[in-house]
Amino acid sequence: MGQTLLRPQFVLLVQQHLTQALLLCTESKKKGENLELAQLQISLLEVIEETTRGNLSADEEKLLADALHEARMAYVMAKQHKPQHVEEKSKDVPAETAGSSASAD
């Protein structure tokens, strides 16, 4: 019975990193940034996986494996998605910069 129970602190730790990774991937889809921070959260989950190997219950291992899978899939989807409005803004930046430089002179 003790091995099938999830420790609340472990669940919270995994969920915290997963939530941050998913949030950053979602923001990245909208704004085209934050993927490095999302990758950091995924890396932290991987560190947890490595350091706890052999010390988790089957349920905890499954929770962590599922969280890693979900975070990695969200990262891949965000990386493949290129927001149009970000691409359009990057095309406009040189014109705006040139215009502000001319007005400053």
Backbone hydrogen bonds, N-H to C=O, Kabsch-Sander energy under -0.5 kcal/mol:
donor,donor_aa,acceptor,acceptor_aa,energy
4,T,1,M,-0.8
5,L,1,M,-0.6
11,V,7,R,-2.3
12,L,8,P,-2.6
13,L,9,Q,-2.3
14,V,10,F,-2.5
15,Q,11,V,-2.9
16,Q,12,L,-2.4
17,H,13,L,-1.8
18,L,14,V,-2.5
19,T,15,Q,-2.9
20,Q,16,Q,-2.0
21,A,17,H,-2.3
22,L,18,L,-2.7
23,L,19,T,-2.6
24,L,20,Q,-2.6
25,C,21,A,-2.2
26,T,22,L,-2.3
27,E,23,L,-2.6
28,S,24,L,-2.0
29,K,25,C,-1.7
30,K,26,T,-1.3
31,K,27,E,-3.1
32,G,28,S,-2.4
38,A,34,N,-2.0
39,Q,35,L,-2.5
40,L,36,E,-1.8
41,Q,37,L,-1.9
42,I,38,A,-2.0
43,S,39,Q,-2.5
44,L,40,L,-2.2
45,L,41,Q,-1.8
46,E,42,I,-2.1
47,V,43,S,-2.1
48,I,44,L,-2.2
49,E,45,L,-2.3
50,E,46,E,-2.5
51,T,47,V,-2.8
52,T,48,I,-1.7
53,R,49,E,-0.6
53,R,50,E,-0.6
55,N,52,T,-2.8
59,D,3,Q,-0.5
61,E,57,S,-2.6
62,K,58,A,-2.2
63,L,59,D,-2.4
64,L,60,E,-2.4
65,A,61,E,-2.7
66,D,62,K,-2.8
67,A,63,L,-2.2
68,L,64,L,-2.6
69,H,65,A,-2.4
70,E,66,D,-2.6
71,A,67,A,-2.6
72,R,68,L,-2.7
73,M,69,H,-2.5
74,A,70,E,-2.1
75,Y,71,A,-2.2
76,V,72,R,-2.5
77,M,73,M,-2.5
78,A,74,A,-2.4
79,K,75,Y,-2.6
80,Q,76,V,-2.0
81,H,77,M,-1.5
82,K,80,Q,-0.5
87,E,83,P,-1.5
88,E,84,Q,-2.7
89,K,85,H,-1.9
90,S,86,V,-2.2
91,K,87,E,-1.3
92,D,88,E,-1.4
93,V,89,K,-1.5
96,E,92,D,-2.3
97,T,93,V,-3.0
98,A,94,P,-2.6
99,G,95,A,-2.1
100,S,96,E,-2.3
101,S,97,T,-2.0
102,A,98,A,-2.0
103,S,99,G,-1.6
104,A,100,S,-1.3
105,D,101,S,-1.2
